Amino acid sequence: MSLIQTGLMRSCTLVLLTGLLLSGCSNSDKQEINSLLDARDLAVSNHDIGSYTLLLIPNYAYQGQSEFDVISRMNTLFKQFDAIDMQSSERVIRFADGDHGECEQNYLLRVQADQQWRQIFQRERILLTRTKTGWKISGGL
């Protein structure tokens, strides 16, 4: 075998092994991320700021928004509306590496104030980071 062929085989093997490593752990990781995002929907729907806070990576900081800013914004939302219903759908989860991922999803947010329901439907991109205690939201809020 020539040096070029050997180099190509090594490169192909490395790419294949990296792909297998990322795809091998991604099914359980995807399940955990889906559970995390379902828990977010539930925490928002139940006005449960304690549960919502646990979903965030410690010291969350993304595009000028701190963990305090995100929690304060959610508290304001909870106080502003009598009822909230959040449902996400059409999730696409991708992994940058073994410890970082992102999820693009649609969400329907229905809010009730003064006995009137309003709703917003949007697509969002949530960044995720693996921690010692599992996947956490690390950006996009």
N, C-alpha and C positions, 0 to 999 in steps of 0.2 A: 504494500500500500504506500502511496506517496504521502508526503507531509501534508499536502493540501487535502487529500481525502481523509486523513487521520484528523486534521483540524475540523473539517466539516462534520465528521461523525461525532466528535466531542461536542461541538456546538449544538448539533441536533439532539444529542443525548441530554445535554444540560437543559435545553428548552423543553424537551419532553418531560424530564424529571420535575422541573419547576411547575409545569402545567399540571402534572399529576399531584404534586404536593398541594397546590392551591385548590384544585378541584376535589381532592380527597377529603379535605377538611371543610369544604364549603357547604356541604349539605347540612351538617349539624350546625355550622355557623349561620347558615341562612335560616334555619329553624329558630335559633336563638335570637337573631335579629328580627324575624317576624314576630316573635313573642314580645320582644322589647317594644316594637312599634305598636303592637296591639295593646300593650300596657299603657302606652302613651295615649292612645285613643280613649281608653277606659278612664285614665286619670283626668283627662280634660273633661270627658263627659260627666264625671262624678265630682268635679270641682275639688279634686284631691291633690293639693299642692305638695303634700308630703311624698306621695307616690311619684308624682311628676319629677320632683327634685332628685329622687333616687335614680332616675333614668339618665341623668346628665353626668358626663365625666366630671370628676372633681376639678375645680378651677376652670370650668368651661370658659373659653375665650374664642370668639369667632367674629371677624370683621367689626371690631370695635364693640361687640356685645359681650358682656361678662355674664357669669352665672347669675349674679345679683340682678342684672338687667333683664335676663330671660325670666327669672322667677317673679320679679316685680311686674313684668308685662302680663304674665299669666294670672297673678293675683288680681290685677286690675280687670282683666277679662272676666274672671270669676265673680268679682263684685258687681260688674256692670250688667251681667245677664242673669236672669232667674233660672234659666236652664240652658244647657249646652249639650249638643250631640256631635261627636266627631267620629267620622268613619273614613278610613283610608282604603284604597284599592289600587289595583294594577301596579303592584310593586315590582321593580327591577333592581336586584341587588347585585353589585359588582364589588370585587376585591382588588385593591391596589397592591396589597401584599398580605401576609398572614395576620397582620394586626390592624389593618386599615381597610375600611370599605365605605361604600356609599349606597344609598337607596333613593331611587327616584320613585315617587308615588303620587297618585291623586289623592286629594282629601276633600271631603264634604264637611263643612263646619256649619251646623245649624245652631242659631242662638235665639233665645226667647227673652223679650223685654216688653213690659206693658201688654202682656197677653198676645203679642204678635211675634211670629217666627220670621226670621230672616236667614238667608243662607249664602254661603260663598263656596265656590268649587274651584280648586286650584291644583296645579302640579308643583311639587316641591322636591328639593334635593337635600337629603339629610346625610351628614358625614358621621361615621361610626369608628370607634376605636376599641380594640380589645384591651381589657384591663384584667387585673388579677381576679376580679369578681365577675367578669363576663363583659359582654359588649355594652358600650355606653354611647350616648349621643354626644358627639364632639364638635358639631358644627351644623349650620344650616337653619337654625331656628330664628 
